[in-house]
Amino acid sequence: MMQVSTGRRFSGAAHETATQSLARSRAAHIRSQRQAVRNIQDGMSMLQTAEDGMSEIQKLLDKLRERAVQASSGTLNDADREHVNVEFSQLVSQISLIADRTEWRGKDLLIGAKIDVGFLLDNSASMDGEIDAVADGVEAFEERMRSNNLNVSIGIVTMAEDAVDDTHMHKDIGSGDLDLDSITTANHQIDPFSTILNAAGAIDTVGTSEPDAFSWRDKSDRNMILVTDTGREADKIGADSFDETQADVAEQLNDIDVTLHAVRTDSANEVDDIVSATGGTTGKKGDSSGSKVIASMLDIAKHIADNSTRSSAVQLQVGADNNGSNRLTLSHPKDMTAFGLEIHRSNVATQEDALEALTAVTNALGTLSTARATTASEYNRLVSVLSNELNSVDSGDVAVQKITNASMALASSEMAKNKASTDVSLASFGQARNINLDFIKGIL
């Protein structure tokens, strides 16, 4: 009677306990599958967001290519070329802006983990060779970062131009062309401690050139690389008292999350404790030509990459179980900024520059096209996975219903059988009662 009235197979917790346990287990699995379906749908939305961002970047790259072709012609005069170059630079900046702002629920999709690196160059009279070596090694340094899906932005501070605080902003973080060839050397006593703290933004000693602190990007890992052949020769922070210790400097850097690295001579080791305390690494500069500077820069790049808070690839849980077949790894985040596309230093200021920019932009279009094709492939795969998971959920629902729902035909048949048995029993009882009454009446 209960099964017919409720449609449920089980009359209570103690009824067919093993079968009820199986039903509950399958129902829980199906609820997990429904969550996996929502995960897949979120992944599809995320990929669509990335595709929308890349579509806009595609439009800007097409415009860049047009401007590069225009500027590659020798028919432009200097004024026309300057106008084209200004527009070209603005388009390059806009690409990075779109990539930086394309995100899904706070997760960057079109930019690698941000790594800011401020070089602190001792440009005293003995450092010509080392500065040239830094200039020669910057491209390889950036490529080491790019290969690890890291978005590096570089700035340069020099010491010799400001004898007051030994901190002169040559190029701020992300300012484009570093123009290292224009750095000249001078002869005066330097204070690396002052340069480190002022460039990091930990203190602000007023010098002859201001501002001189790096403009760190939001959500970036902050690093500085000191390149020097000299120890601390003067105190540009206090009153020539040399009161500041390496521990003091390290504490101030740690307060603002800045890591110091150093490329130096063996004798210029007065910053080693700062480097160690902030989690950095040191390298040797070699002889006066800076023979080991590039190798040390690459070692530092590896150290930064190994210890960065880099953005990991998005991993989707597309099933209810904990195994590889229930997870998919997507290709995002991928760096589609001007740096990631290797056009961050392109310009069309001259005809030769324009031809180089044309090649760089063409290569960038190829990189973007590959990224969009990969994203489309991943989206289509998620469509297939979603369809399969929905079918599995539907099949699971049917299976659970077969377990938990009563068979109405069987329940009705059983109820009819029981009713017939009851009716027969009642009829027999009534007939027996009548016989007994007749017998008693006959005796009387």
Buried (B, 14 or more C-beta within 10 A) or exposed (E): EBBEEEEEBBEEEEEBEEEBEBBEEBBEBBEBBBEBBEBBEBBBEBBEBBBEBBEBBBEBBEBBBBBBBBBBEEEBEEEEBEEBBEBBBEBBBBBBEBBBEBBBEEEBBBBBBBBBBBBBBBBBEBBBBBBBBBBBBBEEBBBBBBEBBBBBBBBBBBBBBBBEBBBBBBBBBBBBEBEBEEBEBEEEEBBBBBBBBBBBBBBBBEBEBBEBBBBBBEEBBBBBBBBBBBBBBBBBBEEEEEEBEBEBBBBBBBEEEBBBBBBBBEEBEBBBBBBBBBBBBBBBBBEEEBBBBBBBBBBBBBBBBEBBEBBEEBEBBBBBEEEEEBBBEBBBBBBBBBBBBBBBBBBBBEBEBBBBBBEBBEEBBEBBEEBBEBBEEBBEBBEEBBEEBBEBBEEBBEBBEEBBEBEEEEBEEBBEEEEEEEEEEEEEEEEEEEEEEEEEEEEE
